[in-house]
Amino acid sequence: MTPGEPGPPFFRQLAEIRTAEEFCADLGPLEEYMKTSIETLINSTLTMDYQCTCGQPDPDTLQIDCSIDNGDVTIWEQAIFKASDEDGLYRLMRTAWGDTLYNPKGVFQETFDYVDGKLSSCTGNQCSSCSICPDGSIDIDCSALGNDLFYTTVCDDKYKGSFFNLYEMKIKANTDIKTKIQTTEEFCADLSPLEEYMKTSFETLMGSTLTMGYPCTCGQPDPDTLQIDCSMDYGDGTNWEQAIFKASDKDGLYRLMRTAWGDTLYNPKGVFQETFDYVDGKLSSCTGNQCSSCSICPDGSSIDIDCSALGNDLFFTTVCDDKYKGSFFNLYEIKLKTKENKKANMETEDKKKIDEANMESEEKKKTDETDMDVLIDLPFMSGASSIPRCFVVLAVVGALLTL
């Protein structure tokens, strides 16, 4: 096997965040990706399939192994993830591939190490050098292998190494992700994690590495609304995203109300191609510019949209099985609160009102006790209430105190 571009530059959807159990329960998409990648590499259709398995060497480690037997040859891949204590997400730590053309089964030909989820270094068995190019491609010299097995690649070859290096997986530990609740000021003071996510998402969508960034800004059209806008200029085009949040009077948390994306390939800048509305924090409806239909699938996150009316090379349609998610914001979890905790403020105000009512009631009680001393010795007037005024006051105060 001669190393080459592992996998076709096909459109891939953004990965959902799934637990290890959920991901490992259905490895079919990964196995299909592996098979398609090797077929592209050798430019041939295979009758056999890749088989993938999950394992956990320890509670914080997830190991995924995939292999395929092609006659007398076996090819295999491995990815190792470590769970983060900060947010419960698994970070890719290492990928590797091997082939019995080069080494006995189990001995990897190339290994790739990651730091903070980014490819940082590589090694090749019996190779004199291996380094990571600025765009994430691999520069490797394995000319020492000799015979028909030697190979070398340089940055311009765009060689990516392990098939796992191009397969996006978002896996979390089997507990809820601990997303930090931030104030709008805290979140907007450092938008770099969001900007990195936007850039990575767009790179995954396009199947290529970008040199430009995806800057984001925060704005508040009114005191209870937070608007986040992100955009990126690429060549002659611009791609942009927007998310709008509304602060809740109940708990002071911001609820996602709307997301949207646009691209100058479809419309002038500022005109969104797709818009997604939320109710109580859940995706509820969608619209597409010049699209005949748009609906939310039963899984609550995928989009069924028909934009075939766009014509030319711009038309697109997706169905629920495509797992299309629309705006990048639809898969980015943000937990925001107002600068001041509205719920706490409301509770303080309520307590203050209750205290004032109690003090007023005590004053009335003292006054009425004085009136009661006088009324007790007086005969009831004909036609008057059979309940003295002091008892009416006390009954009302009692009712107030039970509220």
C-alpha positions in Angstrom: 0.0 0.0 0.0 1.4 3.4 -0.9 0.3 6.2 1.5 -1.9 8.9 -0.1 -4.8 11.1 0.7 -6.9 9.0 3.2 -10.5 9.5 2.2 -12.4 11.5 -0.4 -13.0 15.2 0.1 -16.7 14.6 0.6 -19.2 16.7 2.5 -19.4 15.5 6.2 -21.8 16.8 8.7 -20.8 18.2 12.0 -20.5 15.5 14.6 -23.0 15.3 17.5 -21.8 15.0 21.0 -22.5 11.5 22.2 -21.6 9.4 25.2 -19.1 6.6 24.7 -21.9 4.1 25.0 -24.0 5.8 22.3 -21.0 6.1 19.9 -19.8 2.5 20.4 -23.4 1.1 20.1 -23.4 2.1 16.4 -20.0 1.9 14.7 -21.5 1.5 11.3 -20.8 5.1 10.1 -17.2 4.8 11.2 -16.7 1.4 9.5 -18.2 2.8 6.3 -15.9 5.8 6.5 -12.9 3.5 6.9 -13.9 1.4 4.0 -14.5 4.3 1.7 -11.2 5.8 2.7 -9.2 2.7 1.9 -11.1 2.3 -1.4 -10.2 5.8 -2.4 -6.6 5.2 -1.3 -6.1 2.1 -3.5 -8.6 3.3 -6.1 -10.5 0.0 -6.0 -13.8 -1.3 -4.6 -13.6 -3.9 -1.8 -15.9 -6.7 -1.1 -14.9 -7.0 2.5 -15.6 -4.5 5.3 -13.8 -2.7 8.0 -14.6 -4.0 11.5 -14.3 -1.6 14.4 -14.5 -2.2 18.2 -14.4 0.0 21.3 -12.5 -0.8 24.5 -11.6 1.0 27.7 -8.2 0.2 29.1 -9.1 2.3 32.1 -12.2 4.4 33.1 -10.8 7.6 31.6 -9.5 6.1 28.3 -11.5 5.1 25.2 -9.7 3.0 22.5 -11.2 2.4 19.1 -9.6 -0.3 16.8 -10.5 -0.9 13.2 -9.1 -3.5 10.8 -9.8 -5.1 7.5 -8.4 -8.3 6.0 -7.7 -8.0 2.3 -6.5 -11.4 1.2 -3.0 -12.0 2.7 -2.8 -8.4 3.9 -4.3 -6.8 7.0 -4.7 -3.1 7.5 -5.6 -1.6 10.9 -6.2 1.8 12.6 -6.4 2.9 16.2 -7.5 6.0 18.0 -7.1 6.7 21.7 -9.1 9.3 23.7 -8.7 10.6 27.2 -11.6 12.0 29.2 -11.2 15.6 30.5 -11.9 16.4 34.1 -12.9 19.9 33.1 -15.8 19.3 30.8 -16.3 15.5 30.6 -15.3 15.4 26.9 -12.9 12.9 25.4 -9.8 14.5 23.8 -8.0 12.7 21.0 -4.6 11.7 22.3 -3.2 9.4 19.6 -4.0 7.8 16.3 -2.0 5.2 14.3 -2.1 2.9 11.3 -0.4 -0.3 10.4 -0.2 -2.8 7.5 1.2 -6.3 7.3 3.0 -5.2 4.1 5.3 -3.2 6.4 5.2 -4.8 9.9 3.7 -7.8 11.8 0.1 -7.2 12.9 0.0 -5.0 15.9 3.1 -3.0 15.0 2.1 0.4 13.8 3.8 2.0 10.8 2.9 5.6 11.7 1.8 7.1 15.0 0.3 10.6 15.6 0.2 12.3 18.9 -2.2 15.1 19.9 -2.0 17.8 22.5 -5.3 19.6 23.6 -7.0 17.9 20.7 -4.5 19.2 18.1 -2.1 17.1 16.0 1.4 17.9 17.5 3.9 15.2 16.4 4.3 12.0 14.5 6.7 9.0 14.1 7.2 6.5 11.4 8.6 2.9 11.9 12.0 2.8 10.2 11.5 6.3 8.9 14.2 9.0 9.3 11.9 11.9 10.0 8.2 12.8 10.5 6.8 16.3 11.2 3.5 18.2 11.1 3.1 20.8 8.3 1.5 24.2 9.1 -1.9 23.0 7.6 -1.9 19.7 9.6 -0.5 17.6 6.7 2.4 15.1 7.3 6.0 15.5 6.0 7.6 12.0 6.4 10.7 10.3 5.0 10.6 6.5 5.0 13.0 6.0 2.2 15.1 3.7 4.4 12.4 1.0 4.0 13.9 0.1 0.6 12.6 -2.2 -2.0 9.0 -1.3 -3.1 7.9 -0.2 0.4 9.8 3.1 0.8 7.8 6.3 0.5 8.2 10.0 1.3 5.7 12.9 1.5 6.1 16.6 1.7 3.7 19.3 2.9 2.5 20.0 -0.7 1.3 16.4 -1.0 -1.4 17.0 1.7 -0.9 13.6 3.2 -3.0 13.2 6.4 -1.7 9.9 7.8 -4.2 7.9 9.8 -7.8 7.8 8.5 -8.8 8.8 12.1 -7.1 12.2 11.6 -9.9 13.2 9.3 -12.9 11.7 11.1 -14.6 14.0 13.5 -15.8 12.4 16.7 -17.3 14.2 19.7 -17.6 11.8 22.6 -18.3 12.6 26.2 -18.0 10.6 29.4 -21.2 8.8 30.4 -22.2 11.7 32.7 -23.4 15.2 31.9 -20.8 17.6 30.5 -19.9 20.2 33.0 -20.4 23.3 30.9 -19.5 26.3 33.1 -22.3 28.9 33.5 -20.8 32.3 32.7 -22.0 35.9 32.8 -22.3 37.6 29.5 -19.3 39.7 30.4 -17.2 36.7 31.2 -18.2 34.9 28.0 -17.8 37.8 25.7 -14.4 38.8 27.2 -12.9 35.7 25.6 -14.6 34.5 22.4 -11.5 32.5 21.3 -13.0 29.0 22.1 -16.1 29.9 20.1 -14.0 31.3 17.2 -11.9 28.1 17.2 -15.0 26.0 17.1 -16.4 28.0 14.2 -13.2 27.7 12.2 -12.9 24.0 12.9 -16.5 23.4 12.0 -16.1 25.2 8.7 -12.9 23.4 7.9 -14.7 20.1 8.5 -17.5 21.2 6.3 -15.1 22.2 3.5 -12.7 19.3 4.0 -9.7 21.7 4.0 -7.5 23.7 6.4 -8.0 27.5 6.5 -5.4 30.1 7.2 -7.9 32.8 8.2 -9.8 33.0 11.4 -13.6 33.1 12.2 -13.9 36.2 14.5 -17.0 36.7 16.7 -18.5 39.7 18.5 -21.2 40.2 21.2 -23.9 42.8 21.2 -27.0 43.7 23.2 -29.9 45.2 21.2 -31.7 45.6 24.5 -30.8 44.8 28.2 -32.4 41.3 28.0 -31.1 40.3 24.6 -27.6 38.9 23.8 -26.6 38.7 20.1 -23.5 36.8 19.0 -22.3 37.3 15.4 -19.4 35.4 13.8 -18.2 35.7 10.2 -15.3 34.8 8.1 -14.1 36.1 4.7 -12.7 33.4 2.5 -11.5 34.4 -1.0 -14.3 36.3 -2.6 -16.9 34.9 -0.2 -18.1 35.4 3.3 -19.7 32.9 5.7 -21.5 34.1 8.8 -23.5 32.8 11.8 -25.7 34.4 14.4 -27.2 33.3 17.7 -29.7 35.3 19.8 -30.4 34.7 23.5 -33.1 36.2 25.8 -32.7 36.5 29.5 -35.3 34.8 31.7 -37.0 36.7 34.5 -37.4 33.4 36.4 -33.8 32.4 36.9 -31.6 35.0 35.1 -30.3 32.5 32.6 -30.2 33.2 28.9 -32.3 31.0 26.7 -31.3 30.4 23.0 -34.1 31.9 20.9 -32.7 31.8 17.3 -29.7 30.8 15.3 -28.9 31.4 11.6 -26.3 31.1 9.0 -25.6 32.7 5.6 -23.1 32.7 2.8 -22.5 35.1 -0.1 -22.7 32.1 -2.4 -26.4 32.2 -1.7 -27.4 35.7 -0.7 -25.9 39.2 -0.1 -24.1 39.6 3.2 -26.6 39.9 6.1 -29.4 37.8 4.4 -29.5 34.4 6.1 -29.9 31.2 4.1 -31.3 29.2 7.0 -32.9 30.3 10.3 -33.7 28.2 13.3 -36.1 29.1 16.1 -36.1 27.7 19.7 -38.8 27.5 22.3 -37.8 26.9 25.9 -34.3 26.1 24.8 -35.4 23.4 22.3 -35.2 23.6 18.5 -38.7 24.0 17.3 -38.8 25.3 13.7 -36.7 26.3 10.7 -36.9 28.2 7.4 -34.7 28.3 4.4 -34.4 31.2 2.0 -35.9 30.1 -1.4 -36.5 26.6 0.1 -39.8 24.9 -0.3 -39.8 23.2 3.1 -37.8 23.0 6.4 -38.7 20.9 9.4 -37.2 19.4 12.6 -36.6 15.7 12.6 -37.9 13.4 15.4 -34.4 13.3 17.0 -34.9 17.0 17.8 -31.7 18.2 16.2 -31.5 17.1 12.6 -32.9 19.2 9.8 -35.1 18.0 6.8 -34.9 20.8 4.2 -35.6 21.1 0.5 -33.8 23.9 -1.3 -33.9 22.3 -4.8 -35.5 25.5 -6.1 -32.2 27.3 -5.8 -31.1 25.6 -9.1 -27.7 25.6 -10.7 -24.9 24.3 -8.4 -26.5 25.8 -5.3 -29.5 23.6 -4.7 -29.4 21.1 -1.8 -31.8 18.8 0.1 -31.3 16.9 3.3 -33.5 14.2 5.0 -33.5 13.1 8.6 -31.1 10.2 7.9 -28.4 12.7 6.8 -28.2 14.1 10.3 -27.8 17.6 9.0 -27.6 20.1 11.9 -27.8 23.5 10.2 -26.2 26.4 12.0 -22.8 25.7 13.7 -24.4 27.3 16.8 -26.9 24.4 17.0 -24.2 22.1 18.3 -22.3 24.6 20.5 -23.3 24.6 24.1 -23.4 28.0 25.8 -24.6 28.6 29.3 -25.0 32.2 30.1 -26.5 34.2 33.0 -27.1 37.9 33.5 -24.5 39.9 35.4 -26.8 40.0 38.4 -28.7 36.9 39.4 -32.3 37.9 38.7 -33.7 35.0 40.7 -31.7 36.0 43.8 -32.7 39.7 43.3 -36.4 38.7 43.0 -36.1 36.5 46.1 -34.5 39.4 48.0 -37.3 41.8 46.9 -40.0 39.2 47.8 -38.4 38.7 51.2 -38.3 42.5 51.7 -42.0 42.8 50.9 -42.9 40.0 53.2 -40.8 41.6 56.0 -42.5 44.9 55.5 -45.9 43.3 55.4 -45.1 41.5 58.7 -43.9 44.7 60.4 -47.1 46.4 59.2 -49.2 43.5 60.5 -47.5 43.7 63.9 -48.2 47.4 64.2 -51.8 46.8 63.2 -52.0 43.9 65.7 -50.7 46.2 68.6 -53.2 48.9 67.6 -56.1 46.4 67.3 -55.2 44.8 70.7 -55.8 48.3 72.2 -59.1 48.6 70.3 -60.0 45.1 71.4 -59.7 46.0 75.1 -62.2 48.8 74.6 -64.6 46.8 72.4 -64.8 43.8 74.7 -66.7 45.8 77.4 -69.1 47.3 74.9 -72.5 45.7 73.9 -72.8 44.7 70.2 -74.7 47.3 68.2 -78.0 46.1 66.6 -77.4 45.3 62.9 -73.6 45.3 63.2 -71.3 42.4 62.5 -71.2 39.8 65.1 -67.4 39.7 64.7 -65.5 42.6 66.3 -63.3 44.6 64.0 -60.1 43.4 65.7 -61.0 39.8 64.8 -61.5 40.8 61.1 -58.1 42.4 61.1 -56.4 39.5 62.7 -58.1 37.1 60.2 -56.8 39.1 57.3 -53.3 39.3 58.9 -53.4 35.6 59.4 -54.2 35.0 55.8 -51.4 37.3 54.7 -48.9 35.5 56.9 -49.8 32.1 55.4 -49.1 33.4 51.8 
